[in-house]
Amino acid sequence: MMWYILAGLAAGVVSGMGIGGGAVLIPALTIFLGIGQQQAQHINLLYFIPTAALALRIHKKDGNIEKKGLLPLILWGLPGALCGAMIAIKIDANFLRKGFAVFLLAMAVYEITKGIKLTLQNRRKAVQRTPNETQVETTDYQTKRDSGD
């Protein structure tokens, strides 16, 4: 029972951030609790409804919902979900598990790469700013000194 509590809590935290609790919940269910891949994905769909509703309420209250483009996303997401569900129940569970693992790995590589690029950009900006700020301070001091202020 403790694994269910920990998996639910961890997935809830990630889900509340808007990242997608399934990335935590599905591996937890399959690896630690021995639930089959397809069953884990079905559980995730049911888990998602109340956790997403709660998180949505909090994010909406805080003004973090971008409404532009929301309707087309929802309208096209519905047939996409239908197709995805039909595919998920038809394909082999091992293939589904491997596909999910590849997806998680690809997302991890993407996020790590994005994080490294942002870190490098921020360092470059900091290095570029430092000489300019020093130069501005020196110029201001020289101007004041030269003008007799």
C-alpha positions as CSV (number, residue, x, y, z in Angstrom):
1,M,0.0,0.0,0.0
2,M,2.9,2.3,0.7
3,W,4.1,2.2,-2.9
4,Y,0.7,3.2,-4.1
5,I,0.7,6.2,-1.7
6,L,4.3,7.3,-2.8
7,A,3.5,6.8,-6.5
8,G,0.3,8.8,-6.2
9,L,2.0,11.6,-4.2
10,A,5.0,11.9,-6.6
11,A,2.8,11.7,-9.7
12,G,0.4,14.3,-8.1
13,V,3.3,16.8,-7.5
14,V,4.5,16.4,-11.1
15,S,0.9,16.6,-12.5
16,G,0.2,19.7,-10.4
17,M,3.1,21.4,-12.1
18,G,1.5,20.7,-15.5
19,I,4.3,18.3,-16.6
20,G,2.3,15.1,-16.7
21,G,2.1,12.8,-13.8
22,G,2.0,9.8,-16.1
23,A,5.7,10.1,-16.6
24,V,6.1,9.2,-12.9
25,L,2.9,7.1,-12.4
26,I,3.2,4.6,-15.2
27,P,6.8,3.6,-14.5
28,A,6.0,3.4,-10.8
29,L,3.0,1.1,-11.4
30,T,4.9,-1.1,-13.8
31,I,8.3,-1.3,-12.1
32,F,7.4,-1.2,-8.4
33,L,3.9,-2.6,-8.3
34,G,4.1,-5.2,-11.2
35,I,1.1,-3.9,-13.0
36,G,1.0,-4.5,-16.8
37,Q,1.8,-1.6,-19.2
38,Q,-1.7,-1.3,-20.7
39,Q,-3.3,-1.5,-17.2
40,A,-1.0,1.1,-15.9
41,Q,-1.8,3.4,-18.8
42,H,-5.6,2.9,-18.1
43,I,-5.1,3.7,-14.4
44,N,-3.2,6.8,-15.4
45,L,-6.1,8.0,-17.5
46,L,-8.5,7.6,-14.5
47,Y,-5.9,9.2,-12.2
48,F,-5.5,12.1,-14.5
49,I,-9.1,13.3,-14.3
50,P,-9.3,14.4,-10.7
51,T,-5.7,15.5,-10.4
52,A,-5.9,17.6,-13.5
53,A,-9.2,19.2,-12.5
54,L,-7.7,20.2,-9.1
55,A,-4.5,21.6,-10.7
56,L,-6.4,23.4,-13.4
57,R,-8.6,25.1,-10.8
58,I,-5.5,26.4,-8.9
59,H,-3.7,27.5,-12.1
60,K,-6.8,29.2,-13.4
61,K,-7.2,31.1,-10.1
62,D,-3.6,32.2,-10.4
63,G,-4.2,33.4,-14.0
64,N,-1.8,30.9,-15.5
65,I,-4.1,29.6,-18.3
66,E,-3.3,30.7,-21.8
67,K,-6.7,30.6,-23.6
68,K,-5.4,31.5,-27.1
69,G,-5.4,28.3,-29.2
70,L,-7.1,26.3,-26.4
71,L,-10.2,25.4,-28.4
72,P,-8.3,23.9,-31.4
73,L,-6.0,22.0,-29.1
74,I,-9.0,20.4,-27.3
75,L,-11.0,19.8,-30.5
76,W,-8.1,18.1,-32.3
77,G,-7.0,16.4,-29.0
78,L,-10.2,14.5,-28.8
79,P,-9.8,12.5,-32.1
80,G,-6.1,12.1,-31.2
81,A,-7.1,10.6,-27.9
82,L,-9.6,8.3,-29.6
83,C,-6.9,7.1,-32.1
84,G,-4.3,6.7,-29.4
85,A,-6.7,4.6,-27.2
86,M,-7.6,2.4,-30.1
87,I,-3.9,1.8,-30.9
88,A,-3.0,1.2,-27.3
89,I,-5.5,-1.6,-26.8
90,K,-4.5,-3.3,-30.1
91,I,-0.7,-3.4,-29.9
92,D,1.4,-5.7,-27.9
93,A,2.1,-4.6,-24.3
94,N,5.9,-5.0,-24.7
95,F,5.9,-2.8,-27.7
96,L,3.9,-0.2,-25.9
97,R,6.3,-0.3,-22.9
98,K,9.3,0.1,-25.2
99,G,7.6,2.9,-27.1
100,F,6.8,4.7,-23.8
101,A,10.4,4.2,-22.6
102,V,11.8,5.7,-25.9
103,F,9.4,8.6,-25.5
104,L,10.5,9.3,-22.0
105,L,14.1,9.0,-23.0
106,A,13.7,11.4,-25.9
107,M,11.9,13.9,-23.7
108,A,14.7,13.6,-21.1
109,V,17.4,14.2,-23.8
110,Y,15.4,17.2,-25.1
111,E,15.0,18.8,-21.7
112,I,18.6,18.2,-20.7
113,T,19.8,19.7,-24.0
114,K,17.4,22.7,-23.5
115,G,18.6,23.2,-20.0
116,I,22.3,23.2,-21.0
117,K,21.6,25.7,-23.8
118,L,19.8,28.0,-21.4
119,T,22.6,27.7,-18.9
120,L,25.2,28.6,-21.5
121,Q,23.2,31.5,-22.8
122,N,22.8,32.9,-19.3
123,R,26.5,32.6,-18.7
124,R,27.3,34.3,-21.9
125,K,24.9,37.1,-21.0
126,A,26.5,37.4,-17.6
127,V,30.0,37.6,-19.1
128,Q,28.9,40.2,-21.7
129,R,27.1,42.3,-19.1
130,T,30.0,42.4,-16.7
131,P,32.5,44.4,-18.9
132,N,29.8,46.7,-20.1
133,E,28.5,47.5,-16.6
134,T,32.1,48.1,-15.5
135,Q,32.7,50.3,-18.5
136,V,29.5,52.3,-17.8
137,E,30.5,52.7,-14.2
138,T,34.0,53.8,-15.1
139,T,32.7,56.2,-17.8
140,D,30.2,57.7,-15.3
141,Y,33.0,58.2,-12.8
142,Q,35.3,59.7,-15.4
143,T,32.5,62.0,-16.6
144,K,31.8,63.2,-13.0
145,R,35.5,63.6,-12.3
146,D,36.2,65.5,-15.5
147,S,33.2,67.7,-15.0
148,G,34.2,68.5,-11.5
149,D,31.1,67.1,-9.8
